[in-house]
Amino acid sequence: MSKEMSTEKKNIPEKEEKGYKVELYLYDLSQGMAKAMSMGLLGKQIDGIWHTGVVVYGSEYFYGGGIQASSPGMTQAGSPVQRLPLGVTYITQDVFHDFLRSVADQYSPRTYNLLTNNCNNFSDAVSNFLLDRPIPKHITDLPRVALSTPMGQMFRPMLENMQNQMGGVVPWGDSPINLPIINNNPPMALPSDFRGVPIDGKESGGG
């Protein structure tokens, strides 16, 4: 991270002021099948196969064949099953875009990994940059939890073989980075009006 970016990131007001609200959109790629079948298959309850995108400045940012952005809730993942408030950031969109360009090589079509470098790892990095806090741990821990079961250990070679056949490419485009134009009127909020969700443990609510 550049010195200039680090300086701007620390520019947080001493008193409560409006900032840019940050949300996590949560999608279940299994469409309910994981919740219904995971206990029987894995011996452990898995509520969903999660894909996430971070919504801020009026756009949804996600990792899919590179760093991508779209209108919130309009990605190839379908409709979000939950919209989780993460907090309020004072980092401007242009500084955020500079950060995304600086990590584009880490989140490229070539470096995608189903288990270790996926959309949720990207959302976690974005949340840490914007808010200095991770997304809920049960989302990023999903591969580890699933693969820690005896059946999950049996599935691991198959998943790794599938990853090798994919060649690191996820199915949602192949642009290394695709960012929106700067939004001159992004949604804003006061921190007291926009509570973050717990870092450890499951969130409540949704929709």
Number of C-alpha atoms within 10 A of each C-alpha: 9 9 8 9 14 11 9 13 19 10 10 13 10 6 6 10 14 17 20 22 24 26 23 25 26 25 21 21 15 14 14 14 14 19 16 15 15 16 13 9 14 18 14 15 16 20 17 21 18 22 22 28 31 28 25 21 20 20 23 24 29 25 28 28 23 26 26 23 21 18 12 17 18 13 18 10 15 12 15 21 16 18 19 23 19 25 24 25 23 19 19 15 17 12 15 16 15 14 17 22 17 12 16 17 15 17 25 22 25 17 19 23 19 18 18 14 17 20 26 24 20 23 24 21 18 22 21 13 17 22 19 11 16 20 27 19 14 17 21 24 14 18 17 13 15 20 16 15 15 12 13 18 13 12 13 16 11 11 14 14 11 13 17 13 10 15 14 18 21 22 11 15 14 17 13 19 20 16 15 15 10 14 12 9 8 14 15 19 16 16 17 12 11 16 14 19 18 14 14 12 11 12 15 9 8 12 10
